[in-house]
Amino acid sequence: MKSQLRIAVAQYEIECLPGWEAFEDKMLRTVERAKADNADVLAISEYAGMEIASWISGSLRQQFEYIQSRLPDYLALLSSLSSQYQLYIQPGTLPVSGTGQRYRNRAYFFAPDGKTGYQDKIFLTPFEQRTQLLQGGTELCLFDTAFGKIGIAICYDCEFPILSAQLVHAGANLLLTPSCTEKFSGLTRVTISSRARAIENQCYVAQSCLIGKANWCDLIDINTGQSGIYCPADSGFPEQGILAQAQLNTPMMITADLSWDKLTFVRNQGEMRNFHDMQPNMDPILSSVKMVALL
């Protein structure tokens, strides 16, 4: 296992695209930018995959249904890009068929060797619940990569400390948090939660925000975002606990180098002992964490 990685976080601007080829091109350009920055992992924003339905008129259900018809193309595209550019890719989320004519907000994770895993959003926001189209996930996954174990806490899930704690104490050094928030207050909640998770678990958290307007989709019509890469506010790290932060509502990519050795040092010899002190108080909300091999 490699002891460090370079992460690229795309602050992704949602757009109304003319068709599938435009989506392919946009994904390619995003991946090429991350590779040019020498990234090992690329993280994109929650609901970025809804762009697949941007050229489809109709209800939210009709948009979700259309996305299912293009899902094989989506999976093939991201898997190919991950392999071609030798880059782990978490391309944000999109709705995938669940049970009872409902959908799960799913974050796929693609490995350069062709393996693929996913994490479904567990806790739905009140708005997501009101659509009556979405259902929460039931399984917490941990992804074993060539760079160590990585977890995913999708937006609202990051606001529940027990989920992140379970992932970190199962071995995750990095949590990816694809997010989508309409108001600045929502951005504040997810950002502060991301920074808190980094502090209390003494780990890295990469929050990738959706920005822009999508008048064609009620789910993501207005978006406010400021992506960030966060770390413990402790020995050897920036005192603010911020490794990189994007400009508010500006399409851009931020990067940072993450070191597992620095985490080990701060957990054992840092100013605080959050990681070790939390262990006796773990009270799992889910029965187990599923391990997904991506190496």
Secondary structure, 3 states (H helix, E strand, C coil): CCCEEEEEEEEEECCCCCCHHHHHHHHHHHHHHHHHCCCCEEECCCCHHHHHHCCCCCCHHHHHHHHHHHHHHHHHHHHHHHHHHCCEEECCEEEEECCCCCEEEEEEEECCCCCEEEEECCCCCHHHHHCCCECCCCCEEEEEECCEEEEECCHHHHHCHHHHHHHHHCCEEEEEEEECCCCHHHHHHHHHHHHHHHHHHCCEEEEEEEEEECCCCHHHCEECCCCEEECCCCCCCCCCCEEEECCCCCCEEEEEEEEHHHHHHHHHHCCCCHHHHHHHHCCCCCCCEEEEECC
